[in-house]
């Protein structure tokens, strides 16, 4: 009997489901077996040793010496030497071990006899941080985090810590001001963020600046050196300040490209609000973070590489927070035959016509390719022929239909620096999560952050033109494999990559840093104790019982009037802004 089967036989007796998971996973190719000075097996994973090659047992004893809790949860199985040290010293009962990486655990079980551990501990493998956060004791004294495992699975551990912190405070209702951009790829993300924070029970005010987009475009067309845009951005920044002053938020969450200057952020913080900034853009292409980093309390980025630079610019806290999907929107859907004929194809691509995408798709020449989205004017004829419906902008709803109707959804990340695919691409765009959430199959260009959010069994990854062509041919011919990959990807997104989970993680990170929300208990319509001007109080008298009625209810009564007063016109204007500000498709 080989070591793997010997270990699994013990695991099956106590945890048959965990044993099945290990049986059905491949050993990670990034694991190297080494030997300690005394001949004990020690593994190196992704260039990092799990234990000392000199004396892993002594190292484990020293590292766990301060572990006093009688019921610890251990994050990281490693090679098990630290588990032996905890058990040998009688410091644990019902020891639970969380191993984030199934492929690594498979390698350990193949190379080391750990039956004596598997007979005494409970191993949780393949579970998401959110699942673990619902079970792990919130008291950190009950945790032992294996240092090498923490470095290897940094994203997992940080997420678990933040979600655990949020869990301690999830009954608290915060007042949160969400500030979106005038336009661009981060606008729909701001809308998702607002909806999810409300879903979590927080009182949210959304500074929706999309209504200013036409005017912004007009100024941009006549602008020379930002002489016109700067005053407008300054005006919008003041508007955000006024909204914050009126709403008195606990947290102000600013999305990338929102027109809020550092002076405004400082004044907002000076009034007691905590300012969090989610920079959902490439930090190399948009370096304005250098000006505002020092004016925030927490800065969230989508690139590991951004953390050090932004912290050096003065941000007190920088954390990686990848993008996500909104399952209420990005989901499988039934399509009519007419919709299948219109939106369906063997291979599709949805997005803006960046130069690198034009070059790549022109050379791809895949049969049955359809390209959707705007900014494809002037494309080579071979590409122009497959651009759909005159290259118009497609809505979020149409994008979901395209994802569902396509056998293969290409996901080519945009780049301003490369002729085609970025060979060193890092962040993962929202489309990767949105396609997967739809239960659709995607073929995505290689990105270093991909392995942090998906396994190679959940998305198909290509590294160049030739590889993409070969994989397209393979997956078009192997429907069963294609559907299996898509289903696994969908399960991963629903368990780990939704905007609700991202907002829990963001707020949990703030709680970890000592943030304390307001002690007041706002009602469903905000702070009902806020003073209401006498004129407005008289105008809203018909809505007694609703301290701050819904806007739609007020407008409905206005529609029945023959003559309008000043207050009527104000509410109609507000309704017009609300109706005009619809979510826009991301151009990633």
C-alpha positions as CSV (number, residue, x, y, z in Angstrom):
1,X,0.0,0.0,0.0
2,X,1.5,3.4,-1.0
3,X,1.5,6.3,1.3
4,X,-1.4,8.1,-0.3
5,X,-3.7,5.1,0.1
6,X,-2.5,4.5,3.6
7,X,-3.3,8.0,4.6
8,X,-6.6,8.0,2.8
9,X,-7.7,4.8,4.5
10,X,-7.5,6.5,7.9
11,X,-9.1,9.7,6.6
12,X,-12.0,7.7,5.1
13,X,-12.9,6.3,8.5
14,X,-13.3,9.8,10.1
15,X,-14.0,12.0,7.1
16,X,-15.1,10.1,4.0
17,X,-16.1,13.3,2.1
18,X,-12.6,14.9,2.7
19,X,-11.0,11.6,1.5
20,X,-13.1,11.7,-1.7
21,X,-12.1,15.3,-2.4
22,X,-8.4,14.4,-2.1
23,X,-8.9,11.3,-4.4
24,X,-10.5,13.5,-7.1
25,X,-7.8,16.2,-7.1
26,X,-4.4,16.2,-8.8
27,X,-1.2,16.8,-7.0
28,X,-0.2,20.4,-7.5
29,X,2.7,20.7,-10.0
30,X,4.1,23.6,-7.9
31,X,5.0,21.2,-5.0
32,X,8.6,20.0,-4.7
33,X,9.6,17.3,-2.2
34,X,12.8,17.8,-0.3
35,X,14.5,16.2,2.7
36,X,15.5,17.7,6.0
37,X,19.0,17.2,7.5
38,X,17.5,14.2,9.4
39,X,15.9,12.7,6.3
40,X,12.3,13.9,7.1
41,X,10.1,14.9,4.1
42,X,9.7,18.7,3.7
43,X,7.9,20.4,0.8
44,X,8.6,23.6,-1.0
45,X,5.5,25.2,-2.6
46,X,5.5,28.1,-4.9
47,X,9.1,28.8,-3.9
48,X,8.3,28.7,-0.2
49,X,9.3,26.0,2.3
50,X,6.5,24.6,4.5
51,X,9.0,23.8,7.3
52,X,12.6,24.1,8.1
53,X,15.0,21.9,6.1
54,X,17.4,22.0,9.1
55,X,15.1,20.6,11.9
56,X,11.3,20.8,11.1
57,X,10.3,19.3,14.5
58,X,12.3,21.7,16.6
59,X,11.1,24.7,14.5
60,X,7.5,23.5,15.0
61,X,7.9,23.3,18.8
62,X,9.3,26.8,18.9
63,X,6.6,28.3,16.7
64,X,3.7,26.7,18.6
65,X,5.1,27.3,22.1
66,X,2.8,30.3,22.7
67,X,-0.3,28.4,21.7
68,X,-2.3,28.2,25.0
69,X,-5.8,27.7,23.7
70,X,-7.2,24.2,24.5
71,X,-9.4,24.2,21.4
72,X,-7.3,25.8,18.6
73,X,-8.2,25.9,15.0
74,X,-5.2,25.6,12.8
75,X,-5.0,27.4,9.4
76,X,-2.6,25.3,7.2
77,X,-1.9,21.6,7.3
78,X,1.6,22.0,5.9
79,X,3.6,18.8,6.4
80,X,2.1,18.4,9.8
81,X,5.0,19.0,12.1
82,X,3.3,22.0,13.8
83,X,0.3,19.8,14.4
84,X,2.4,17.1,16.1
85,X,3.9,19.8,18.4
86,X,0.4,21.0,19.4
87,X,-0.9,17.5,20.0
88,X,2.2,16.3,21.8
89,X,2.0,19.1,24.4
90,X,-1.6,18.4,25.1
91,X,-2.7,21.9,24.1
92,X,-5.6,20.8,21.9
93,X,-8.8,18.9,22.0
94,X,-10.8,18.3,18.9
95,X,-8.2,20.0,16.8
96,X,-9.6,21.4,13.5
97,X,-7.2,22.0,10.6
98,X,-8.2,24.2,7.7
99,X,-6.2,23.6,4.5
100,X,-7.0,26.0,1.7
101,X,-5.1,24.2,-1.0
102,X,-6.3,20.7,-2.0
103,X,-3.5,20.1,-4.5
104,X,-0.9,20.8,-1.8
105,X,-2.5,18.5,0.7
106,X,-2.7,15.7,-1.9
107,X,1.1,16.0,-2.3
108,X,1.7,15.8,1.4
109,X,-0.4,12.7,1.7
110,X,1.5,11.1,-1.1
111,X,4.9,11.8,0.4
112,X,4.6,11.6,4.2
113,X,2.9,9.1,6.6
114,X,0.5,11.3,8.6
115,X,-1.9,8.6,9.7
116,X,-1.2,9.5,13.4
117,X,-2.5,13.0,12.7
118,X,-5.4,12.1,10.5
119,X,-6.7,9.8,13.3
120,X,-6.8,12.7,15.8
121,X,-7.6,15.9,13.9
122,X,-10.5,17.0,11.7
123,X,-9.4,18.4,8.3
124,X,-11.5,21.0,6.4
125,X,-10.3,21.0,2.8
126,X,-11.8,22.7,-0.2
127,X,-14.1,25.0,1.8
128,X,-14.3,28.7,1.1
129,X,-13.3,31.5,3.5
130,X,-17.0,32.4,4.0
131,X,-17.9,28.8,4.9
132,X,-15.1,28.6,7.4
133,X,-15.9,32.1,8.8
134,X,-19.4,30.8,9.7
135,X,-17.9,27.9,11.8
136,X,-14.6,29.2,13.2
137,X,-14.6,30.7,16.7
138,X,-14.4,34.5,16.4
139,X,-12.0,34.7,19.3
140,X,-8.5,34.8,17.6
141,X,-6.9,33.1,20.7
142,X,-8.5,29.9,19.3
143,X,-6.6,30.3,16.0
144,X,-3.1,29.1,15.2
145,X,-2.1,30.3,11.7
146,X,0.8,28.3,10.3
147,X,3.2,31.1,9.0
148,X,4.3,29.5,5.7
149,X,0.7,28.6,4.9
150,X,-0.3,32.2,5.6
151,X,2.3,33.5,3.1
152,X,1.3,30.9,0.5
153,X,-2.4,31.4,0.9
154,X,-2.4,35.1,1.8
155,X,-5.6,35.9,0.0
156,X,-7.5,33.1,1.8
157,X,-6.2,34.0,5.2
158,X,-6.9,37.8,4.9
159,X,-10.4,37.1,3.6
160,X,-11.1,34.7,6.5
161,X,-9.9,37.2,9.0
162,X,-12.0,40.0,7.6
163,X,-15.2,37.9,7.2
164,X,-14.7,36.6,10.8
165,X,-14.5,40.2,12.0
166,X,-17.6,41.2,10.1
167,X,-19.4,38.3,11.6
168,X,-18.9,39.8,15.1
169,X,-20.6,43.0,13.9
170,X,-23.1,41.8,11.3
171,X,-26.1,42.9,13.4
172,X,-24.9,46.5,13.3
173,X,-26.5,48.8,10.8
174,X,-24.1,51.4,9.4
175,X,-24.7,54.6,7.5
176,X,-22.7,54.3,4.3
177,X,-22.2,56.9,1.6
178,X,-21.3,55.3,-1.7
179,X,-19.6,57.6,-4.3
180,X,-19.6,56.4,-7.9
181,X,-17.9,57.9,-11.0
182,X,-19.6,60.0,-13.7
183,X,-19.1,57.1,-16.2
184,X,-16.8,54.2,-17.0
185,X,-16.2,50.6,-16.0
186,X,-16.5,51.3,-12.2
187,X,-20.0,52.8,-12.5
188,X,-21.9,49.5,-12.6
189,X,-19.6,48.2,-9.8
190,X,-20.7,51.2,-7.7
191,X,-24.4,50.3,-8.4
192,X,-23.7,46.7,-7.3
193,X,-21.9,47.9,-4.2
194,X,-24.9,50.1,-3.2
195,X,-27.4,47.3,-3.7
196,X,-25.3,44.7,-1.7
197,X,-24.8,47.1,1.2
198,X,-28.5,47.6,1.4
199,X,-29.0,43.9,1.2
200,X,-26.8,43.5,4.2
201,X,-29.0,45.8,6.2
202,X,-27.1,49.0,6.1
203,X,-28.5,52.5,5.4
204,X,-27.0,53.6,2.1
205,X,-26.9,56.9,0.3
206,X,-25.7,56.7,-3.3
207,X,-24.0,59.7,-4.8
208,X,-25.0,58.9,-8.4
209,X,-23.2,61.2,-10.7
210,X,-24.2,59.5,-14.0
211,X,-26.7,62.3,-14.7
212,X,-23.7,64.6,-15.3
213,X,-22.2,62.3,-18.0
214,X,-23.7,64.3,-21.0
215,X,-22.3,67.5,-19.7
216,X,-19.0,65.9,-18.9
217,X,-18.8,64.7,-22.5
218,X,-19.6,68.1,-23.9
219,X,-16.9,69.8,-21.8
220,X,-14.4,67.1,-22.8
221,X,-15.0,67.7,-26.4
222,X,-14.1,71.4,-26.1
223,X,-11.5,71.0,-23.4
224,X,-7.8,71.9,-23.8
225,X,-5.5,70.7,-21.1
226,X,-8.3,70.0,-18.6
227,X,-9.1,73.7,-18.3
228,X,-12.8,73.0,-18.4
229,X,-12.9,69.6,-16.7
230,X,-11.1,70.6,-13.6
231,X,-13.7,73.1,-12.4
232,X,-16.5,70.6,-13.1
233,X,-14.6,67.9,-11.1
234,X,-14.1,70.4,-8.3
235,X,-17.8,71.2,-8.3
236,X,-18.7,67.5,-8.1
237,X,-16.2,67.0,-5.3
238,X,-18.0,69.8,-3.4
239,X,-21.3,68.1,-4.1
240,X,-20.0,64.9,-2.5
241,X,-18.9,66.9,0.5
242,X,-22.3,68.4,0.9
243,X,-23.9,65.0,0.6
244,X,-21.6,63.6,3.3
245,X,-22.3,66.6,5.6
246,X,-26.1,66.1,5.2
247,X,-26.1,62.3,5.5
248,X,-23.5,62.0,8.4
249,X,-22.2,58.6,7.3
250,X,-20.1,56.2,9.4
251,X,-18.3,55.1,6.2
252,X,-17.7,56.8,2.9
253,X,-16.9,54.3,0.2
254,X,-15.4,55.8,-2.9
255,X,-15.1,53.9,-6.2
256,X,-12.3,54.5,-8.7
257,X,-12.6,57.5,-11.0
258,X,-15.1,59.2,-8.7
259,X,-14.5,63.0,-8.9
260,X,-13.5,63.5,-5.2
261,X,-10.4,65.5,-4.5
262,X,-8.0,64.9,-1.6
263,X,-9.1,68.1,0.1
264,X,-12.7,67.0,0.1
265,X,-11.7,63.6,1.5
266,X,-9.7,65.2,4.3
267,X,-12.7,67.4,5.3
268,X,-15.0,64.4,5.2
269,X,-12.6,62.5,7.5
270,X,-12.4,65.5,9.7
271,X,-16.1,65.3,10.4
272,X,-15.7,61.7,11.7
273,X,-16.4,59.5,8.7
274,X,-14.1,56.6,7.8
275,X,-13.0,56.9,4.1
276,X,-12.5,53.6,2.2
277,X,-11.4,53.7,-1.4
278,X,-11.9,50.8,-3.8
279,X,-9.5,51.3,-6.7
280,X,-11.0,48.9,-9.3
281,X,-8.6,50.0,-12.1
282,X,-5.0,49.2,-13.2
283,X,-2.9,51.3,-10.8
284,X,-0.2,51.6,-13.5
285,X,-2.5,53.2,-16.0
286,X,-4.3,55.6,-13.6
287,X,-1.7,56.9,-11.2
288,X,-3.9,59.6,-9.5
289,X,-3.8,57.3,-6.4
290,X,-0.6,59.1,-5.6
291,X,-2.6,62.2,-4.7
292,X,-5.4,60.7,-2.7
293,X,-3.8,57.7,-0.9
294,X,-2.8,59.7,2.1
295,X,-6.4,61.1,2.4
296,X,-8.0,57.7,3.1
297,X,-8.3,55.3,6.0
298,X,-8.2,52.2,3.9
299,X,-7.3,51.6,0.3
300,X,-8.5,48.5,-1.6
301,X,-6.9,47.4,-4.8
302,X,-7.3,44.6,-7.4
303,X,-3.5,44.0,-7.8
304,X,-1.0,42.6,-5.4
305,X,1.7,44.7,-7.0
306,X,-0.2,47.9,-6.1
307,X,-0.1,47.4,-2.4
308,X,3.5,48.4,-1.7
309,X,3.4,51.5,-4.0
310,X,0.2,52.8,-2.6
311,X,1.3,52.2,1.0
312,X,4.5,54.2,0.2
313,X,2.3,57.0,-1.1
314,X,0.8,57.4,2.4
315,X,-2.2,55.0,2.6
316,X,-2.4,53.8,6.1
317,X,-3.9,50.4,5.1
318,X,-3.8,48.7,1.6
319,X,-5.6,45.4,1.0
320,X,-6.2,43.4,-2.1
321,X,-9.9,43.1,-2.9
322,X,-10.7,41.4,-6.3
323,X,-13.8,42.2,-8.3
324,X,-16.8,39.9,-8.3
325,X,-20.2,39.1,-9.8
326,X,-23.8,40.0,-8.9
327,X,-25.7,36.7,-8.9
328,X,-29.1,38.4,-9.1
329,X,-28.0,39.8,-12.5
330,X,-25.3,37.5,-13.7
331,X,-27.0,34.1,-13.8
332,X,-28.1,31.3,-16.1
333,X,-31.3,32.3,-18.1
334,X,-33.7,30.7,-20.5
335,X,-33.6,32.3,-24.0
336,X,-36.1,32.3,-26.7
337,X,-35.2,30.9,-30.1
338,X,-35.1,34.4,-31.4
339,X,-32.6,35.4,-28.7
340,X,-30.5,32.4,-29.3
341,X,-30.3,33.3,-33.1
342,X,-29.5,36.9,-32.3
343,X,-27.0,36.5,-29.4
344,X,-25.8,33.0,-29.8
345,X,-22.5,31.9,-31.5
346,X,-19.8,29.3,-31.3
347,X,-17.3,31.9,-29.9
348,X,-18.1,35.4,-28.7
349,X,-16.3,38.4,-27.2
350,X,-18.0,41.3,-25.4
351,X,-16.1,44.5,-24.6
352,X,-14.6,47.7,-25.9
353,X,-12.3,47.7,-28.9
354,X,-8.9,48.4,-27.2
355,X,-6.0,48.1,-29.7
356,X,-4.6,44.9,-28.2
357,X,-8.0,43.2,-28.5
358,X,-8.3,44.3,-32.1
359,X,-4.9,42.8,-33.0
360,X,-5.6,39.6,-31.2
361,X,-9.1,39.0,-32.5
362,X,-8.1,39.9,-36.0
363,X,-5.5,37.2,-36.0
364,X,-7.7,34.7,-34.2
365,X,-10.1,34.3,-37.2
366,X,-12.2,31.7,-35.3
367,X,-15.2,30.3,-37.2
368,X,-18.5,31.5,-35.8
369,X,-16.9,34.4,-33.9
370,X,-19.2,37.3,-32.9
371,X,-17.8,40.5,-31.4
372,X,-20.1,42.7,-29.3
373,X,-19.5,46.2,-27.9
374,X,-18.4,49.7,-28.9
375,X,-15.2,51.4,-30.0
376,X,-14.5,49.0,-32.9
377,X,-14.6,51.6,-35.6
378,X,-11.7,51.3,-38.0
379,X,-11.0,47.6,-37.3
380,X,-9.4,45.5,-40.0
381,X,-12.0,44.1,-42.5
382,X,-11.6,40.5,-41.1
383,X,-12.7,41.9,-37.7
384,X,-15.2,44.5,-38.9
385,X,-17.2,41.7,-40.5
386,X,-17.9,40.0,-37.1
387,X,-18.6,43.1,-35.1
388,X,-22.3,42.9,-34.3
389,X,-25.0,45.5,-34.8
390,X,-22.7,48.3,-35.9
391,X,-20.6,48.2,-32.8
392,X,-23.2,49.7,-30.5
393,X,-22.9,49.6,-26.7
394,X,-24.7,46.6,-25.2
395,X,-26.5,46.7,-21.9
396,X,-25.8,44.5,-18.9
397,X,-29.0,42.5,-19.6
398,X,-27.9,41.8,-23.2
399,X,-24.4,40.9,-22.0
400,X,-25.9,38.2,-19.8
401,X,-27.8,36.8,-22.8
402,X,-24.7,36.7,-24.9
403,X,-22.8,34.8,-22.1
404,X,-25.6,32.3,-21.9
405,X,-26.0,31.9,-25.7
406,X,-22.3,31.4,-26.5
407,X,-20.6,28.1,-26.4
408,X,-17.2,29.8,-25.7
409,X,-16.9,33.2,-24.2
410,X,-13.5,34.8,-24.9
411,X,-12.2,37.0,-22.1
412,X,-9.3,39.1,-23.4
413,X,-8.1,41.6,-20.8
414,X,-7.5,45.1,-22.2
415,X,-4.0,46.5,-22.3
416,X,-2.6,49.9,-23.2
417,X,1.0,48.6,-23.4
418,X,0.9,45.5,-25.5
419,X,0.1,44.6,-29.1
420,X,-2.0,41.6,-28.1
421,X,-2.0,39.6,-24.9
422,X,-0.2,41.0,-21.8
423,X,2.3,38.3,-20.9
424,X,2.6,39.6,-17.4
425,X,-1.0,40.4,-16.7
426,X,-2.0,40.5,-13.1
427,X,-5.5,41.6,-12.1
428,X,-8.7,39.8,-13.1
429,X,-11.4,41.8,-14.7
430,X,-15.1,41.7,-13.7
431,X,-16.0,39.7,-16.8
432,X,-14.2,36.6,-15.5
433,X,-16.6,36.5,-12.5
434,X,-19.7,37.5,-14.5
435,X,-19.3,34.8,-17.2
436,X,-18.7,32.2,-14.5
437,X,-21.7,33.3,-12.5
438,X,-23.9,32.8,-15.6
439,X,-22.8,29.2,-15.7
440,X,-21.2,29.9,-19.0
441,X,-17.8,28.7,-20.3
442,X,-15.0,31.1,-20.7
443,X,-11.5,31.0,-22.2
444,X,-9.4,33.7,-20.5
445,X,-5.9,35.0,-21.1
446,X,-3.4,34.1,-18.4
447,X,-3.3,36.4,-15.4
448,X,-1.2,36.0,-12.2
449,X,-4.2,36.7,-10.0
450,X,-6.3,34.0,-11.6
451,X,-5.0,31.2,-9.4
452,X,-6.0,33.3,-6.3
453,X,-9.7,33.2,-7.4
454,X,-10.2,30.1,-9.7
455,X,-8.6,26.7,-10.2
456,X,-7.6,25.5,-13.6
457,X,-10.6,23.2,-13.4
458,X,-13.0,26.2,-13.2
459,X,-11.9,28.3,-16.1
460,X,-9.9,27.5,-19.2
461,X,-6.7,29.7,-19.6
462,X,-4.7,30.4,-22.8
463,X,-1.3,31.9,-23.0
464,X,-1.2,33.1,-26.6
465,X,-2.8,33.0,-30.0
466,X,-1.8,29.4,-30.9
467,X,-2.9,28.1,-27.6
468,X,-6.3,29.9,-27.8
469,X,-7.0,28.4,-31.3
470,X,-6.2,24.9,-30.0
471,X,-8.4,25.2,-27.0
472,X,-11.2,26.7,-29.0
473,X,-11.1,23.6,-31.3
474,X,-10.9,21.3,-28.3
475,X,-13.8,22.7,-26.3
476,X,-16.1,23.1,-29.3
477,X,-15.6,19.4,-29.9
478,X,-15.9,18.3,-26.2
479,X,-19.2,19.7,-24.9
480,X,-19.2,17.6,-21.7
481,X,-15.8,19.0,-20.6
482,X,-16.9,22.5,-21.5
483,X,-20.1,22.3,-19.4
484,X,-18.2,20.7,-16.5
485,X,-15.7,23.5,-16.4
486,X,-18.5,26.1,-16.5
487,X,-20.5,24.5,-13.7
488,X,-17.4,24.3,-11.4
489,X,-16.7,28.0,-12.2
490,X,-20.2,29.0,-11.3
491,X,-20.1,27.1,-7.9
492,X,-16.8,28.9,-7.1
493,X,-18.2,32.4,-7.8
494,X,-21.3,31.8,-5.7
495,X,-19.3,30.6,-2.8
496,X,-16.4,33.1,-2.9
497,X,-16.8,35.9,-5.4
498,X,-20.0,37.8,-5.0
499,X,-20.3,41.6,-4.2
500,X,-22.1,40.8,-1.0
501,X,-19.0,38.8,0.2
502,X,-16.7,41.6,-1.0
503,X,-18.6,44.2,1.0
504,X,-18.5,41.9,4.1
505,X,-14.8,41.6,3.6
506,X,-14.2,45.3,3.1
507,X,-16.2,46.3,6.2
508,X,-14.6,43.4,8.2
509,X,-11.2,44.8,7.3
510,X,-12.3,48.2,8.7
511,X,-13.5,46.5,11.9
512,X,-10.1,44.7,12.2
513,X,-8.4,48.1,12.2
514,X,-10.5,49.3,15.1
515,X,-13.4,51.0,13.2
516,X,-16.5,51.5,15.4
517,X,-19.8,52.3,13.8
518,X,-22.4,54.8,15.0
519,X,-24.3,53.8,18.1
520,X,-27.5,55.3,16.8
521,X,-30.2,53.1,15.3
522,X,-31.4,54.6,12.0
523,X,-34.8,53.6,10.7
524,X,-35.5,52.2,7.2
525,X,-35.5,55.6,5.7
526,X,-32.3,56.9,7.4
527,X,-32.0,59.1,10.4
528,X,-35.6,59.9,11.3
529,X,-34.4,62.2,14.1
530,X,-32.7,64.6,11.7
531,X,-34.5,68.0,11.7
532,X,-36.9,68.5,8.8
533,X,-37.5,72.1,7.6
534,X,-40.9,73.4,8.5
535,X,-41.9,74.1,4.8
536,X,-40.9,70.5,3.8
537,X,-42.7,69.1,6.9
538,X,-45.9,70.8,5.8
539,X,-45.5,69.6,2.2
540,X,-45.0,66.0,3.4
541,X,-47.9,66.1,5.8
542,X,-50.0,63.8,3.5
543,X,-47.4,61.1,4.2
544,X,-47.6,61.2,8.0
545,X,-46.5,57.8,9.2
546,X,-43.7,57.8,6.7
547,X,-41.1,60.2,8.1
548,X,-39.2,60.2,4.8
549,X,-41.4,58.7,2.1
550,X,-40.2,57.0,-1.0
551,X,-39.5,59.3,-3.9
552,X,-41.8,57.4,-6.1
553,X,-44.7,57.8,-3.7
554,X,-44.3,61.6,-3.7
555,X,-44.0,61.8,-7.5
556,X,-47.2,59.7,-7.9
557,X,-49.2,62.3,-6.0
558,X,-47.6,65.1,-8.0
559,X,-48.8,63.5,-11.3
560,X,-52.4,64.0,-10.1
561,X,-52.0,67.8,-9.7
562,X,-52.9,70.4,-12.3
563,X,-50.7,73.2,-11.0
564,X,-47.2,72.6,-9.6
565,X,-45.5,74.4,-6.7
566,X,-41.8,74.9,-6.2
567,X,-41.5,71.7,-4.0
568,X,-43.3,69.7,-6.7
569,X,-40.7,70.7,-9.3
570,X,-37.8,69.8,-6.9
571,X,-39.2,66.3,-6.5
572,X,-39.8,65.8,-10.2
573,X,-36.2,66.9,-10.9
574,X,-34.9,64.4,-8.4
575,X,-37.0,61.7,-10.0
576,X,-35.6,62.6,-13.4
577,X,-32.0,62.2,-12.1
578,X,-32.9,58.9,-10.6
579,X,-34.5,57.5,-13.8
580,X,-31.6,58.7,-16.0
581,X,-28.9,57.1,-13.9
582,X,-29.2,53.5,-15.2
583,X,-26.3,51.0,-14.9
584,X,-23.9,51.0,-17.8
585,X,-22.1,48.0,-19.2
586,X,-18.5,47.7,-18.1
587,X,-15.9,48.3,-20.9
588,X,-13.2,46.1,-19.4
